[in-house]
Amino acid sequence: MILGITPFLSVLRNGIEVMAYSVLFLTLDKPKFSWKKTIFCYAGFIFAMTGIGTIWVVWEPNSYLKFCTMVLFLQSAVFFSFMSQDRFLQSLYKLTLQMFILLFLLYTGIWISIRFFDGNPWVDIGIRIGYTIVGVFLSYRYGRKPFRKIVDGLRFQWKGICMIAVAGNVLLLFYATRPTHIVVRTVIEQRMFLGTCLLLLVTHMVMLYTLYQMQKEMAYRQEMELTVISNEMLKRELERMQEHVEEANRLRHDMRHHNLMITEYVRRGETAALLDYLETYKQECIEDRSVKICENLVVDHILRSYIRKAEQKGIAVAFQIVIQKEIGIRETDFITILGNIMENAICGCEESKNSQSKIEVWIQQKGGKLVIQVENTCLNQVVFEKGLPVRKNGRGIGIISVVRSVEKYKGDVDFQVNQGKFTARILLPVLK
């Protein structure tokens, strides 16, 4: 008996195969829904695919051996992408990677069963269960953390990698099923198949390593951008503090003259004139040249720093800020988001060469959401790529860092240009 095609064995074998594929995918995925709903949906998918596969293999085993894997891949691409938070190309790569691993192990189990156990189906089933358990453990224990780091760090670099991975799997499937199944072909052809599998494995490792290095480079650039922004704000804050020190020194220096004026008014008995003078002096002393913008110290510090820079360049700034003291967003992330947006707004005003350039900042906290909108004068010819503004010398300054920081909190970001006004809108959840 060669892997006995009976209804019971077919249900068992197909169920293990679909379950292994689904669980392996989940070990690297970030589900869109709650785990309870996710498990329920995946259970329904496994049940449906197992039933379809069983009917197919019993009714037409030859066509099943040739096309079942490709059909499963296409159906999974639709279902898994819908269930995942990740982008379609990221989900497609995960599908391709897990399909490659699954195919290699499935063919290995069938080959061992035929070669050494006279086609005993229970050996094949035992191998499937064993490698499923081991594969899920290794993937979750050692693969999930670095892979999630790559996926969360890189959002737009997957097109070429997916094309290579999918093409490799198509080549593998074609060679393994035509003209007959690889397990009943010659030893030389089986060695060629094994060599192809090893080549694809090396290709996947190289691609993942390349992605990892790209993610590290992106993280380094973001850190450098944050450092530059922080240093600029610190420099401006030190300049402002120095001005305050000089102002205080001036007031102390003038104190002697004020005392002489008060003495002279008293000596002459000019009480009304003295009161007017004291009121004027009071206003001068209590005048706060750096009025607090809002209660949140980080937002207050960022905005005061960039408002000062904008005004020095002749750019008018209007703002309306209503925000709590604590909103649950890390200071470094807020500096990345708001600092880059304000920096780009100032650059946009300068590039527009408009004598009446203006920046409008609107930050409101509504319920559990924080809404940030920054609008600035800009050129009408702003180029967008994948929804993000692109400059002549490449992508907008810090735009990728802004998007990554917003997505970290499961927020939304949107950029638009309308009638010479560039608008950046950001929606962030307020965390406790």
Backbone torsions as a table, in degrees:
resi	resn	phi	psi	omega
1	MET	NA	127.1	178.6
2	ILE	-103.7	96.5	176.6
3	LEU	55.9	32.0	-179.6
4	GLY	0.4	105.0	179.4
5	ILE	-84.3	89.6	174.5
6	THR	-121.4	159.2	-179.2
7	PRO	-55.3	-43.6	-177.2
8	PHE	-65.7	-48.3	-179.9
9	LEU	-65.5	-34.4	179.3
10	SER	-67.4	-41.9	177.1
11	VAL	-61.4	-45.5	-177.9
12	LEU	-64.3	-47.5	-177.9
13	ARG	-65.5	-45.6	-179.9
14	ASN	-66.4	-39.0	179.2
15	GLY	-61.6	-43.4	178.7
16	ILE	-64.3	-42.2	-177.7
17	GLU	-63.5	-49.2	-178.3
18	VAL	-67.4	-39.3	178.8
19	MET	-63.9	-43.4	179.6
20	ALA	-61.1	-44.0	-179.4
21	TYR	-62.0	-44.4	-177.7
22	SER	-67.3	-45.3	-177.5
23	VAL	-69.0	-39.2	177.0
24	LEU	-61.1	-39.5	177.3
25	PHE	-64.6	-42.1	-178.4
26	LEU	-64.9	-28.2	-179.7
27	THR	-64.3	-23.4	179.7
28	LEU	-108.9	-0.2	-171.4
29	ASP	-100.4	162.3	170.9
30	LYS	-117.9	101.6	-173.8
31	PRO	-62.4	149.0	178.9
32	LYS	-77.5	-32.7	-175.0
33	PHE	-108.4	-179.4	177.3
34	SER	-64.9	158.7	-178.8
35	TRP	-63.1	-34.3	179.4
36	LYS	-63.1	-47.8	178.9
37	LYS	-68.0	-37.6	179.9
38	THR	-62.4	-47.2	-179.8
39	ILE	-63.0	-39.7	179.1
40	PHE	-62.6	-45.7	-179.1
41	CYS	-66.2	-42.4	179.4
42	TYR	-66.0	-35.7	177.4
43	ALA	-62.5	-41.3	176.8
44	GLY	-64.7	-38.9	178.4
45	PHE	-64.6	-44.4	179.9
46	ILE	-63.0	-42.7	179.6
47	PHE	-62.3	-45.7	-178.4
48	ALA	-65.6	-45.9	-178.5
49	MET	-67.3	-34.3	178.0
50	THR	-66.0	-42.5	179.2
51	GLY	-64.1	-45.5	179.6
52	ILE	-63.0	-44.9	-179.7
53	GLY	-63.7	-38.4	-179.6
54	THR	-66.1	-45.9	178.7
55	ILE	-62.1	-40.7	-177.7
56	TRP	-65.8	-47.1	-175.6
57	VAL	-69.0	-32.2	178.2
58	VAL	-74.6	-36.8	-176.0
59	TRP	-79.4	-42.5	-176.8
60	GLU	-145.7	80.3	-174.4
61	PRO	-63.4	-33.3	-177.9
62	ASN	-65.8	-48.1	178.6
63	SER	-67.9	-30.3	178.0
64	TYR	-62.7	-45.5	-179.1
65	LEU	-62.4	-31.3	-176.6
66	LYS	-84.9	-34.7	-168.8
67	PHE	-119.5	-6.9	-172.9
68	CYS	-62.8	-40.9	-176.9
69	THR	-65.8	-42.7	179.8
70	MET	-66.1	-39.5	177.6
71	VAL	-63.9	-43.6	178.1
72	LEU	-62.0	-39.6	-179.4
73	PHE	-63.9	-44.5	-179.1
74	LEU	-66.1	-42.5	178.9
75	GLN	-65.9	-40.4	179.3
76	SER	-66.2	-36.7	-179.9
77	ALA	-58.7	-39.7	179.3
78	VAL	-72.6	-50.9	-175.0
79	PHE	-68.6	-48.5	-176.7
80	PHE	-65.1	-37.1	178.8
81	SER	-65.2	-38.3	177.7
82	PHE	-65.7	-34.1	-176.1
83	MET	-85.3	-8.1	-172.7
84	SER	-104.8	147.7	172.5
85	GLN	-75.0	-24.0	-175.5
86	ASP	-70.1	160.9	177.2
87	ARG	-66.7	162.7	-174.5
88	PHE	-59.5	-45.7	-177.9
89	LEU	-65.7	-33.5	176.2
90	GLN	-67.2	-43.0	176.8
91	SER	-64.2	-38.5	179.7
92	LEU	-63.5	-40.0	178.4
93	TYR	-65.8	-41.4	177.4
94	LYS	-61.4	-41.8	176.5
95	LEU	-58.9	-46.5	-177.8
96	THR	-64.1	-43.2	179.8
97	LEU	-62.8	-47.2	-178.7
98	GLN	-69.7	-33.8	177.2
99	MET	-64.7	-40.2	178.2
100	PHE	-61.8	-47.5	179.6
101	ILE	-61.8	-43.8	-178.1
102	LEU	-65.6	-43.3	180.0
103	LEU	-61.0	-45.7	-179.1
104	PHE	-60.0	-43.8	-178.7
105	LEU	-72.3	-36.6	177.7
106	LEU	-62.0	-47.3	180.0
107	TYR	-65.4	-35.1	177.4
108	THR	-64.4	-43.6	178.9
109	GLY	-63.0	-43.2	179.0
110	ILE	-65.0	-42.3	-178.4
111	TRP	-64.6	-42.8	178.9
112	ILE	-63.5	-43.2	-179.6
113	SER	-61.2	-41.8	-178.9
114	ILE	-75.0	-41.8	-172.4
115	ARG	-73.0	-39.6	-171.4
116	PHE	-115.1	-13.6	-175.2
117	PHE	-130.3	25.4	173.4
118	ASP	56.4	37.0	176.5
119	GLY	71.5	24.9	179.3
120	ASN	-64.9	118.5	-176.1
121	PRO	-66.2	-27.9	-176.5
122	TRP	-71.8	-25.9	174.1
123	VAL	-66.9	-45.1	178.1
124	ASP	-60.6	-43.1	179.8
125	ILE	-65.1	-41.6	178.5
126	GLY	-62.4	-40.7	178.5
127	ILE	-64.8	-40.3	179.1
128	ARG	-61.7	-44.5	179.1
129	ILE	-64.7	-42.8	-178.3
130	GLY	-63.5	-48.7	-177.5
131	TYR	-72.9	-24.0	174.7
132	THR	-64.7	-46.5	179.8
133	ILE	-62.9	-48.0	-179.2
134	VAL	-65.2	-43.2	-178.3
135	GLY	-63.6	-42.6	179.2
136	VAL	-64.8	-42.6	179.8
137	PHE	-62.2	-49.1	-177.7
138	LEU	-65.8	-41.0	-178.7
139	SER	-64.5	-43.5	-179.1
140	TYR	-74.5	-38.8	-174.8
141	ARG	-73.7	-41.5	-172.9
142	TYR	-116.2	-20.1	-174.9
143	GLY	-99.3	-30.6	-171.7
144	ARG	-63.7	-49.6	-174.1
145	LYS	-61.5	-53.4	178.7
146	PRO	-65.8	-35.4	-179.6
147	PHE	-67.8	-41.8	177.8
148	ARG	-63.6	-34.3	178.1
149	LYS	-63.8	-40.2	178.1
150	ILE	-67.0	-47.7	-176.7
151	VAL	-63.7	-44.5	-178.5
152	ASP	-70.5	-25.9	-178.1
153	GLY	-87.4	-28.5	-177.1
154	LEU	-119.0	121.5	-175.6
155	ARG	-112.6	-19.2	-168.4
156	PHE	-127.3	16.3	-173.7
157	GLN	-115.4	28.6	-168.7
158	TRP	-107.1	-8.4	-173.8
159	LYS	-63.2	-54.9	-178.5
160	GLY	-64.6	-38.7	-179.4
161	ILE	-64.6	-41.3	178.7
162	CYS	-64.8	-39.9	179.5
163	MET	-61.2	-43.0	179.1
164	ILE	-65.3	-44.3	-177.3
165	ALA	-65.6	-44.5	-180.0
166	VAL	-65.8	-42.1	178.3
167	ALA	-61.3	-38.4	177.7
168	GLY	-64.0	-41.2	178.7
169	ASN	-68.3	-37.6	177.3
170	VAL	-63.2	-42.9	176.8
171	LEU	-60.5	-43.3	-179.8
172	LEU	-62.8	-45.4	-179.6
173	LEU	-64.6	-43.0	-178.7
174	PHE	-62.6	-45.6	-178.3
175	TYR	-67.6	-33.3	-175.0
176	ALA	-78.3	-20.6	-173.5
177	THR	-116.1	-6.5	-177.3
178	ARG	-130.1	134.8	4.1
179	PRO	-80.0	-21.6	175.3
180	THR	-133.1	174.4	-179.4
181	HIS	-64.8	142.5	-173.9
182	ILE	-60.6	-29.0	-174.6
183	VAL	-73.0	-15.0	179.5
184	VAL	-109.8	12.7	178.4
185	ARG	-98.2	-175.8	-173.2
186	THR	-71.4	163.1	-179.7
187	VAL	-63.3	-38.0	179.4
188	ILE	-61.3	-44.1	179.1
189	GLU	-65.5	-36.5	177.5
190	GLN	-65.8	-37.5	176.3
191	ARG	-66.3	-38.8	176.4
192	MET	-62.2	-39.6	178.2
193	PHE	-64.3	-44.2	178.4
194	LEU	-62.0	-41.1	177.7
195	GLY	-62.9	-39.9	177.3
196	THR	-62.5	-41.4	178.7
197	CYS	-62.3	-43.5	179.5
198	LEU	-64.7	-38.5	177.9
199	LEU	-63.1	-43.3	177.9
200	LEU	-65.4	-36.7	178.0
201	LEU	-62.2	-44.9	177.7
202	VAL	-62.5	-39.4	178.7
203	THR	-61.0	-44.5	178.0
204	HIS	-62.4	-42.4	-179.7
205	MET	-63.1	-41.3	179.2
206	VAL	-64.7	-42.8	-179.6
207	MET	-64.3	-43.4	179.7
208	LEU	-65.6	-38.5	177.7
209	TYR	-65.5	-39.5	177.4
210	THR	-62.9	-42.8	177.3
211	LEU	-62.6	-40.0	179.4
212	TYR	-63.0	-42.6	178.5
213	GLN	-67.1	-37.4	176.7
214	MET	-64.0	-40.6	178.8
215	GLN	-64.1	-40.0	177.9
216	LYS	-64.0	-40.8	179.1
217	GLU	-64.7	-41.0	178.2
218	MET	-64.4	-41.8	178.6
219	ALA	-63.5	-39.1	179.0
220	TYR	-65.1	-43.2	179.2
221	ARG	-64.1	-40.9	178.5
222	GLN	-63.0	-41.1	178.4
223	GLU	-63.2	-40.2	178.7
224	MET	-67.1	-40.3	177.2
225	GLU	-61.3	-44.2	179.1
226	LEU	-62.7	-39.7	179.3
227	THR	-64.2	-43.0	179.1
228	VAL	-62.0	-46.0	179.9
229	ILE	-61.7	-46.0	-179.6
230	SER	-62.0	-41.7	-180.0
231	ASN	-65.5	-39.1	178.7
232	GLU	-63.8	-44.6	179.3
233	MET	-65.8	-38.9	177.7
234	LEU	-63.7	-41.0	178.7
235	LYS	-61.5	-44.8	179.6
236	ARG	-66.6	-36.9	178.4
237	GLU	-65.5	-39.6	177.9
238	LEU	-65.3	-38.8	176.7
239	GLU	-63.0	-41.7	178.8
240	ARG	-64.8	-41.1	178.8
241	MET	-64.5	-38.7	178.5
242	GLN	-63.4	-39.6	176.7
243	GLU	-63.2	-38.7	178.0
244	HIS	-65.5	-39.3	178.4
245	VAL	-63.4	-44.4	179.0
246	GLU	-64.2	-37.7	177.3
247	GLU	-64.5	-41.3	178.2
248	ALA	-64.4	-41.1	177.6
249	ASN	-62.1	-39.5	179.1
250	ARG	-64.2	-42.5	179.8
251	LEU	-63.4	-41.1	178.6
252	ARG	-65.5	-37.3	179.4
253	HIS	-65.8	-36.8	-178.5
254	ASP	-82.1	-8.7	-176.9
255	MET	-57.9	-37.2	-179.1
256	ARG	-62.8	-40.7	179.5
257	HIS	-67.8	-38.0	177.4
258	HIS	-62.8	-43.1	179.0
259	ASN	-61.2	-40.1	178.2
260	LEU	-64.0	-40.2	179.0
261	MET	-64.7	-43.2	179.2
262	ILE	-62.2	-42.9	179.7
263	THR	-60.8	-41.5	-178.2
264	GLU	-66.4	-41.3	178.0
265	TYR	-62.4	-42.8	179.9
266	VAL	-64.5	-43.3	-178.2
267	ARG	-60.9	-36.8	-179.1
268	ARG	-84.1	-13.2	-179.6
269	GLY	76.8	21.8	-179.4
270	GLU	-88.7	77.7	-173.3
271	THR	-66.4	-44.1	-178.6
272	ALA	-62.6	-44.2	178.7
273	ALA	-65.0	-35.9	178.4
274	LEU	-64.9	-42.6	179.8
275	LEU	-63.3	-41.5	177.5
276	ASP	-62.5	-42.1	-179.9
277	TYR	-63.9	-43.3	180.0
278	LEU	-64.4	-35.9	178.5
279	GLU	-66.1	-42.6	177.4
280	THR	-63.1	-42.6	179.8
281	TYR	-65.3	-36.8	178.6
282	LYS	-62.3	-46.4	179.2
283	GLN	-61.9	-37.4	179.2
284	GLU	-66.9	-37.5	-177.0
285	CYS	-74.1	-38.0	-174.5
286	ILE	-90.1	-4.6	-179.3
287	GLU	-58.9	127.4	179.8
288	ASP	-105.1	108.0	-177.5
289	ARG	-77.6	-5.9	178.4
290	SER	-132.2	69.6	-177.3
291	VAL	-62.0	137.3	179.3
292	LYS	-65.6	130.4	-177.6
293	ILE	-82.0	-43.2	-179.9
294	CYS	-152.9	174.5	-176.5
295	GLU	-76.7	-27.1	179.7
296	ASN	-74.8	116.1	-172.3
297	LEU	-64.6	-37.3	-179.1
298	VAL	-65.4	-50.6	179.4
299	VAL	-61.5	-42.9	179.2
300	ASP	-59.4	-44.5	-178.4
301	HIS	-66.5	-44.4	-178.9
302	ILE	-63.1	-48.6	-175.8
303	LEU	-66.7	-43.6	179.3
304	ARG	-60.6	-38.3	179.9
305	SER	-64.2	-46.4	-176.7
306	TYR	-79.6	-29.7	175.2
307	ILE	-63.7	-41.7	177.8
308	ARG	-61.6	-43.9	179.4
309	LYS	-63.6	-41.6	-179.2
310	ALA	-65.4	-44.6	-178.9
311	GLU	-64.6	-33.8	176.8
312	GLN	-64.6	-25.7	179.2
313	LYS	-95.3	8.6	178.5
314	GLY	78.2	22.5	-179.6
315	ILE	-101.9	123.7	178.5
316	ALA	-73.9	143.6	-179.0
317	VAL	-130.5	128.7	173.4
318	ALA	-122.2	142.9	-177.8
319	PHE	-147.0	151.0	173.7
320	GLN	-137.8	109.3	-171.7
321	ILE	-123.1	123.7	172.8
322	VAL	-133.8	103.3	-174.3
323	ILE	-150.1	146.0	179.2
324	GLN	-74.8	167.5	179.8
325	LYS	-67.9	-38.5	179.8
326	GLU	-122.9	129.9	-179.7
327	ILE	-129.0	4.0	174.1
328	GLY	77.5	17.9	177.4
329	ILE	-111.2	130.9	-177.9
330	ARG	-59.1	143.9	-178.6
331	GLU	-58.5	-42.5	-178.6
332	THR	-62.8	-38.4	178.3
333	ASP	-68.9	-39.6	179.3
334	PHE	-66.9	-38.3	176.1
335	ILE	-62.3	-42.3	178.6
336	THR	-61.4	-46.1	-176.0
337	ILE	-70.6	-62.7	-173.6
338	LEU	-72.2	-36.4	179.5
339	GLY	-62.8	-46.0	179.3
340	ASN	-66.5	-39.8	179.2
341	ILE	-63.2	-43.9	179.1
342	MET	-68.0	-39.1	177.9
343	GLU	-61.5	-44.1	178.5
344	ASN	-66.3	-34.9	179.1
345	ALA	-64.0	-42.6	178.6
346	ILE	-65.3	-44.1	178.2
347	CYS	-61.6	-40.0	178.7
348	GLY	-63.1	-40.3	177.4
349	CYS	-64.4	-42.3	179.9
350	GLU	-64.3	-42.6	-178.4
351	GLU	-67.7	-28.5	-178.9
352	SER	-69.6	-23.4	-178.5
353	LYS	55.2	31.8	177.8
354	ASN	-90.4	127.6	-177.7
355	SER	-69.0	-15.8	179.4
356	GLN	-116.1	41.9	179.5
357	SER	-62.6	146.0	-176.2
358	LYS	-149.0	145.9	174.3
359	ILE	-121.7	130.4	176.9
360	GLU	-117.8	124.0	-178.5
361	VAL	-113.6	126.5	-178.8
362	TRP	-131.0	113.3	179.5
363	ILE	-127.5	118.9	-178.4
364	GLN	-132.4	145.1	176.4
365	GLN	-110.1	114.2	-177.9
366	LYS	-122.2	112.4	-179.0
367	GLY	61.6	-122.0	179.7
368	GLY	-99.7	17.0	-177.4
369	LYS	-123.1	145.7	173.8
370	LEU	-112.4	120.9	-177.7
371	VAL	-106.9	124.7	178.0
372	ILE	-119.8	125.7	176.4
373	GLN	-133.6	123.7	177.8
374	VAL	-123.3	121.1	-179.1
375	GLU	-118.8	134.5	-178.7
376	ASN	-142.2	156.3	174.4
377	THR	-64.9	140.1	-177.4
378	CYS	-153.2	174.7	171.6
379	LEU	-72.8	152.1	177.9
380	ASN	-75.6	-22.9	-176.5
381	GLN	-93.9	66.7	175.3
382	VAL	-96.2	123.6	-177.5
383	VAL	-90.6	136.2	178.0
384	PHE	-115.1	142.6	175.5
385	GLU	-134.7	116.4	-177.2
386	LYS	57.0	38.4	177.0
387	GLY	81.5	0.8	-178.4
388	LEU	-115.3	140.6	179.7
389	PRO	-68.1	142.0	-178.7
390	VAL	-124.4	133.2	177.9
391	ARG	-92.2	172.5	179.6
392	LYS	-61.6	-34.3	-178.2
393	ASN	-96.9	19.5	178.9
394	GLY	125.5	-169.9	-177.7
395	ARG	-62.7	150.8	-177.4
396	GLY	-53.6	148.9	-176.7
397	ILE	-58.3	120.3	173.1
398	GLY	71.1	5.4	-176.3
399	ILE	-62.4	-44.7	179.2
400	ILE	-61.1	-39.9	178.7
401	SER	-63.9	-38.8	177.6
402	VAL	-62.7	-48.3	-178.9
403	VAL	-60.4	-44.6	-179.6
404	ARG	-63.1	-42.2	-179.4
405	SER	-67.3	-38.4	178.2
406	VAL	-66.9	-43.9	-179.3
407	GLU	-66.2	-27.0	177.2
408	LYS	-58.6	-32.3	179.9
409	TYR	-101.1	13.6	179.6
410	LYS	59.0	39.3	178.1
411	GLY	-97.3	-173.4	179.9
412	ASP	-127.6	148.3	178.4
413	VAL	-137.7	142.2	-176.3
414	ASP	-145.5	139.1	178.8
415	PHE	-125.7	135.8	-179.2
416	GLN	-144.1	155.4	173.4
417	VAL	-127.2	129.8	-179.3
418	ASN	-149.6	116.4	175.4
419	GLN	53.7	51.7	176.2
420	GLY	73.8	16.4	178.3
421	LYS	-123.9	125.2	175.5
422	PHE	-97.5	128.5	-177.0
423	THR	-122.4	127.1	173.6
424	ALA	-111.3	122.9	179.1
425	ARG	-118.3	133.3	-178.6
426	ILE	-134.0	134.3	178.4
427	LEU	-121.5	121.2	-177.8
428	LEU	-126.3	140.4	173.6
429	PRO	-74.0	141.5	177.0
430	VAL	-88.3	116.9	-175.6
431	LEU	-96.0	146.8	177.1
432	LYS	-86.8	NA	NA
